[in-house]
Each structure stands twice: as structure tokens, then as C-alpha cells.
Amino acid sequence: MRNLVPVKCTNQTLYFERLQPVITSGDINEDVIVFDFCPMWDGFQKTAVFYRDGGDVYHVLVQNDNTCIVPKEVLVDPGEVHFGVFGVKDDRQRTS
């Protein structure tokens, strides 16, 4: 069973639905962000962006069920992982 991490996206702000979700370094294809987008995001093609301080940035397409897997590259070492999401619809782009 995968580790599901629920995240609420209201307007352009992300919130964890539970405090300090546990994501373990070294996981591969194990941690899944489950987004709950407000109607403002309807019709947008969404992409999650993951990075570590000073590290490479990884883009992951958010699936139709509003989930995406945390890339293994940001989980190699212990520490903080940062992420956000952006959406594209026609000539518009929305960011969190």
C-alpha cells in the first residue's frame, strides 16, 4: 500500500490536510500526493513541481484523479522537500 499524502489547494495556496505527513527518504514510487483542488482549478492541466534547496527541479504531471508520485530524486537524502503546482488552460497559467 502506498503512502497517500492529502493536500488541499484552495485558490492558489496548498495546505496539508494532516500535520507533518511522514515521507521517508529512500522511498521509490511509494509516496503519492493526493490533491483536492477548489473549483478555480477546473479545466487546468496541472503539473506538480518538486525540489530541494539548491537542487534540481522535477516536474510531475498530475493525473486525472488529481494524484502524482513524489519523485525518488528528491527523496535520496533526509531533509526538506518543497513542492508546488501549476496549471495551464488555453493561454492562462495559474500557480500555487
C-alpha positions in Angstrom: 0.0 0.0 0.0 1.3 3.4 -0.9 1.7 6.4 1.4 -1.0 8.8 0.5 -0.4 12.5 1.4 -3.6 14.6 1.1 -3.1 18.2 0.1 -5.8 20.8 -0.3 -5.4 23.5 -2.9 -7.7 26.5 -2.1 -7.4 29.4 -4.6 -3.6 29.4 -5.0 -2.5 28.1 -1.6 -1.5 24.5 -0.7 -2.3 23.1 2.7 -1.5 19.7 4.2 -4.7 18.0 5.3 -2.9 16.4 8.2 0.0 17.9 10.1 3.5 16.9 9.2 2.9 13.9 6.9 5.6 11.3 7.0 7.6 10.8 3.8 10.7 8.7 4.3 14.0 9.3 2.4 14.9 6.5 0.1 11.3 5.7 -1.0 10.7 4.9 -4.7 7.2 5.2 -6.2 5.8 4.9 -2.7 4.6 8.4 -1.7 1.6 9.9 -3.5 0.3 13.4 -3.3 -3.5 13.5 -3.5 -4.6 17.0 -4.4 -8.1 18.4 -3.5 -8.4 21.3 -5.9 -11.0 24.1 -5.5 -13.2 24.8 -8.5 -10.9 27.6 -9.5 -8.6 24.9 -11.0 -11.3 23.2 -13.1 -10.2 22.6 -16.7 -6.5 23.3 -16.0 -3.8 20.7 -16.9 -1.8 20.5 -13.7 1.8 19.8 -13.0 3.5 19.4 -9.6 7.0 20.8 -9.1 9.4 19.2 -6.5 12.8 20.4 -5.4 15.3 20.5 -2.5 17.2 23.6 -1.5 19.7 24.3 -4.2 18.9 21.2 -6.1 17.4 20.2 -9.4 13.7 20.8 -10.0 11.4 17.8 -11.0 8.1 18.2 -12.8 5.4 15.5 -12.5 2.2 15.6 -14.4 -0.8 15.5 -12.1 -3.1 12.6 -13.2 -6.8 12.9 -13.9 -7.5 11.6 -10.4 -5.5 14.5 -9.0 -2.6 12.4 -7.8 1.1 12.3 -8.5 4.0 10.3 -7.2 6.8 12.2 -5.3 9.9 11.8 -7.5 12.6 9.5 -6.0 15.3 12.0 -6.8 14.1 14.4 -4.1 13.9 11.6 -1.5 17.5 10.3 -1.8 18.7 12.2 1.3 17.0 13.2 4.5 15.8 16.8 4.7 13.1 19.1 3.5 11.3 18.7 0.1 9.5 21.7 -1.4 6.7 21.4 -3.8 4.0 23.4 -5.6 1.7 23.0 -8.5 0.9 25.0 -11.7 -1.9 24.7 -14.1 -2.3 25.6 -17.8 -5.6 26.3 -19.6 -5.5 27.8 -23.1 -3.3 30.9 -22.8 -3.6 31.1 -18.9 -1.2 29.8 -16.3 -2.1 29.5 -12.6 0.4 28.8 -9.8 0.3 27.8 -6.1 
